[in-house]
Amino acid sequence: MRISELSTKSGVPVPTIKYYLREQLLPEGERSAPTQASYGEAHVKRLGVIRALVAAGVSIAGVRRVVETLDDPPTSAHLLLGSAHVAIAPPADDALDLVAAKDLARQLGWEPGTGEESVLYAVARALDGLKAAGFEVAPALMATYLTSMREIADAEIAGVPTSSPEAAVQYVVLGSALVEPLLLALRRVAQQVASAKRFGGDVL
C-alpha cells in the first residue's frame, strides 16, 4: 500500500508518518519508484505501537528505545516487557534513596536482576512525598496494598498476548497508561462503599 493508504488504515496523518520515518521509528517501505514506497501490515502494527506510546506520554527517545527492542527483540518476553516499562517510567533521579522502595519491592517478590530498577524511582518518589507530608501508611495497610498489587499484576501478566512482540508491548503500555487511572477511580468508589458500610449516617 502507498503512504496515503497506510495513513487511512492506521489513522495516522501522512505528515506524522513521514516524521516517524525521518526519526527512524518506522521502517522504510519497499521502494517501487525513486519517489514512491510500498508499505505492509507490519507498518500498520508498528504505527499502532508508536501511537500507544505517544498517547501514554512517552518521549520520542523512549519510543525509539521500544522500537529498537522490537527490531532486535530479546529472547525473553520478560525482558521485552521490561523495555516497555523503562520507556514509560519517569526519569531516574539519583538524589532519591531507593532503600525503602527496594524493601517494598522485595515484599512483592522483586529481586535485583529480575526486573528493571528504573521502576523503583517512582516508588521512592511517592514514599518521599508521604514522608514530607508526615503521613504514614500503617504496616497492616501496606501489606494489604502489596497483596492487592501482586494479585492485580499476576492477572494482568496472565493476559499479555503472545501473538507478537508488538501486541505484548502495546498491551503493557496501554495497560500502564490507561488502566492505572481506572484503578485509582475504582479505589475511590470502593472507599465510598466501605465508608457507607462502616459509618452509615453516623456523625463523626
Secondary structure, DSSP 8 states (H G I E B T S, - for coil): --HHHHHHHHT--HHHHHHHHHTTSS---EEEETTEEE--HHHHHHHHHHHHHHHTT--HHHHHHHHHHHHS--S-HHHHHHHHHHHHS----TTS--HHHHHHHHHTT--TTSS-GGGHHHHHHHHHHHHHHT----HHHHHHHHHHHHHHHHHHHHT---S-HHHHHHHHHHIIIIIHHHHHHHHHHHHHHHHHHHHTT---
